[in-house]
Amino acid sequence: MRIAVIDCGTNTFNILIVDVENGSCKQVFNTRSAVKLGESAINQGFIAEIPFLRGIDALIEFKAIIDEFIVDKVLAFATSAIRDAVNGKDFVKMVKERAGLDLKVIDGNEEAMLIYAGCREAVPLLNGISLIMDIGGGSTEFILADRERIYWKKSFNLGASRLLQRFNPSDPILNKEVKDLFAYLDEESADLKKAIAEFPPVELIGTSGAFDSIIEMIHGEFGGEEFTDSKTCYEVDNDLLNKISEKVKHSTLSERREIKGLVPMRFDMIVISCLLIEYVLKLAGLRKLRVSTYSLKEGALAVYLKEINS
């Protein structure tokens, strides 16, 4: 059975195609498109015209790939930017009309559950509780869980694109702007603080492209472990994490273009992402960070296969 999974995030649209045989999956195709659906208007609650059409074009391309690979089943999901937009339903309708794809808009609760399912496939979870964090463009999901179950989960409208547009920081970001951002995160994360107090985690596990970029930048700038398709879990050296975070925070946009391992689609948002990670590590009193290369789309695949085999 050949399955395609599409994840329409606020920044990136992803497609994964796998062959499933005897309960195991073999990757056939995997790519992403930097759609930046939340560009310009995410905090105004709609998808602006240019990113709207960019998203439609990306999904038309994905449908051509699906047809080329003769896929048996398509699972397609939309998250924060589309679910929160007043024209999100229009986007879903046009995707059906122009690309012939049925896009399922999921709420933050289901998004967090699928992220956990993906992380569990990639990372050997501990006996203790892990705080799983997925930084998107529109939202950031937090899940407190161990290998057996989820204790708490919530999606917050604290995505990197949303925060970047809200604060519009200087280049480079000023200390006062960092303080303002942290003060805002303090206000918005009351539920997360309560959950951490009730279910204290022993580590942070990061999923999503921002965390992938942390691995790639540490490798490029400091000779850390290389990011490869064959590995699904990375342990991040705390000193190197601090070094790359400091480098990013004090850089201008032109300087970030020169950072080895940082892809162009993250030049603008990586500062906010690093500050989010720094804030959460301090909030939870954690030094240990691992990175899962699996997230929502791999979780959706795992859940689907469990359903059809039960």
Stockholm file with secondary structure:
# STOCKHOLM 1.0

chainA/1-310         MRIAVIDCGTNTFNILIVDVENGSCKQVFNTRSAVKLGESAINQGFIAEIPFLRGIDALIEFKAIIDEFIVDKVLAFATSAIRDAVNGKDFVKMVKERAGLDLKVIDGNEEAMLIYAGCREAVPLLNGISLIMDIGGGSTEFILADRERIYWKKSFNLGASRLLQRFNPSDPILNKEVKDLFAYLDEESADLKKAIAEFPPVELIGTSGAFDSIIEMIHGEFGGEEFTDSKTCYEVDNDLLNKISEKVKHSTLSERREIKGLVPMRFDMIVISCLLIEYVLKLAGLRKLRVSTYSLKEGALAVYLKEINS
#=GR chainA/1-310 SS CEEEEEEECSSCEEEEEEEEETTEEEEEEEEEECCCTTTTTGGGTSCCHHHHHHHHHHHHHHHHHHHHTTCSEEEEEECHHHHHCTTHHHHHHHHHHHHCCCCEECCHHHHHHHHHHHHHHHSCCCSSCEEEEEECSSCEEEEEECSSCEEEEEEESCCHHHHHHHHCCCSSCCHHHHHHHHHHHHHHTHHHHHHHHHSCCSEEEEESHHHHHHHHHHHHHHCCCCCCTTCCEEEECHHHHHHHHHHHHTCCHHHHTTSTTCCGGGTTTHHHHHHHHHHHHHHHTCCCEEEESCCHHHHHHHHHHHHHHC
#=GC SS_cons         CEEEEEEECSSCEEEEEEEEETTEEEEEEEEEECCCTTTTTGGGTSCCHHHHHHHHHHHHHHHHHHHHTTCSEEEEEECHHHHHCTTHHHHHHHHHHHHCCCCEECCHHHHHHHHHHHHHHHSCCCSSCEEEEEECSSCEEEEEECSSCEEEEEEESCCHHHHHHHHCCCSSCCHHHHHHHHHHHHHHTHHHHHHHHHSCCSEEEEESHHHHHHHHHHHHHHCCCCCCTTCCEEEECHHHHHHHHHHHHTCCHHHHTTSTTCCGGGTTTHHHHHHHHHHHHHHHTCCCEEEESCCHHHHHHHHHHHHHHC
//
